[in-house]
């Protein structure tokens, strides 16, 4: 177990916190330091020298130094040092011994190697250069024997005997191999468990040749070939593969606020079927249901309308509302109708646009050659991009409440941006983004088959709902003067999740406001790959849930006895434009010419967004099953591989096209 390795990503973000075994190594190193302190303190001019691991970095030595109160000096490879001269090492030893009469020194094995005259070109089995024993060398330099007078004639007496007339009592401790052999403690056991979760789930998602570190309670994956070539990038898994300690922290927050018996969780998501359920399960939470954020807000709105009708002692008329949700990375629109205790989701539309795109547009506008700097991987340029990003984010926030913002930033290397950015210029820079938002609203209204005049309320939620252009655009399209004020835009989704979680958990309300029947719609089309990379929808978007639909396919080759069913969601005509949910293989198709066997593929989507796919071969004449139908729940894995397209290609290779229907 060596010192932890630290790489850095573009925003000066450490990707690897520490290696496994680091905590126990620091703990054991501190024991050695304490022993050296006892030995040094018990004699006059006592010096304890402790050599620790650390070939290229002194993390163990530094952390052990911080953890100990009995240490006087720490020497690490990152900081060169000299022995003799004013204000350097030997003078510091003399001063310290005169002050307290003893001292403890820690040195990492890679420190001071340039001071050793004996250089070797030999290599260890690992390929690393063989290092000299710097601990023993340093001890010999500063200690003195009783026969100093004899050594003086030989010209080899030490510094203190020669110049300061001080007799040293030195103890050299080298706990290196003892640290390597010590058993792990509870902290390292937990850390290794998290690393294992990160690696296993990365492999299940099809990633190979990767590192799976934990940083700031989040799991990251770093491609090893990029690390070897110096192109250090990291992809934060965040909520996509959320198998990290952050979710355990979420559970702790829930238990702190609501008590220790919170075992269930309600998640709002912007994509229909994701791996969040697995992440929550690993955090000890049982997922009741998954749903898009606008549907969750629609349920809260329906509850408000239900309460209003209850207070007015009436049955109430139909209220049609539009929910526009725009966050950091996704924008979706929902049209809903509420009447008589029934909430119906009429239509949904969405796209991968959001506040992150707005910030990127501002960064490109302020610095036109941003991409070239971003790809240079030079620390100064990466630091400059991080500073520019902060300025761009701040400008977007300020322009939501004021007409102009002053930008003044020094990016170093001769780059300085001093500019007044006005709201009209900001809106022009992001014109295509706002046009896409307008298109999503129009698509949703058209799919819902309603007139804008029939829309009673417009509900704006999400961080980007505060942008004046977004707000005015949506209100103008719906011919409204103001947005619905019955809920906080930034808290609506959370409150909605809590409400639906209560409904799904069977929590009763004496006023009956929770008694709301919700009829959801499919947020995206669900289908399979067929006929040469073509996406064939089976369950279309905006179909009322629960939904069940069956389609018939056939084989593309003569005597094809097996077929690969690849399931996607999305609206693209080609499978590459959509999101893969999973795949599985059916076998036992009767041998026949192409076009003769009939393959039935049935999709069943229940009210909880759980998709099950049934597939099997049937007789062309009688439509009777000729083989057992295979039922698979999505997302799924096939033969240990993951849900991503890379794993699919790696597994089947050139035979992939031959297996598709």
Secondary structure by P-SEA (a helix, b strand, c coil): cccbbbbbccccccccccccaaaaaaaaaaaaaaaaaaaaaaccbbbbbbbbbbccccaaaaaaaaacccccccccccbbbbccccccaaaaaaaaaaacccbbbbbcccccccccccccccccccccccccaaaaaaaaacccccaaaaaaaaccccccccccccccbbbbbbaaaaaaaccccaaaaaaaaaaaaaaaaaaaaccccbbbbbcccbbbbbcaaaaaacbbbbbcccccccccaaaaaaaaaaaaaccccccbbbbbbcccccaaaaaaaaacbbbcccccaaaaaaaaaaaaaaaaaaaacccccbbbbbbbbbcccbbbbbbbbbccccccccccccccccaaaaaaaaaaaaccaaaaaaacccaaaaaaaaaaaaaaaaaaaaaacccbbbbbbbccccbbbbbbbcaaaaaaaaaaaaaaaaaaaaaaaaaaccccccccbbbbbccccccaaaaaaaaaaaccccccccccccaaaaaaaaaaaaaaaccccccccccccccccccbbbbbbccccbbbbcccccccccbbbbbbbbbccccccbbbbbbbbcccccccccccccccccccccccccccbbbbbbbbbccccbbbbbbbcccccccccccbbbbbccccccccccccaaaaaaacccccccccc
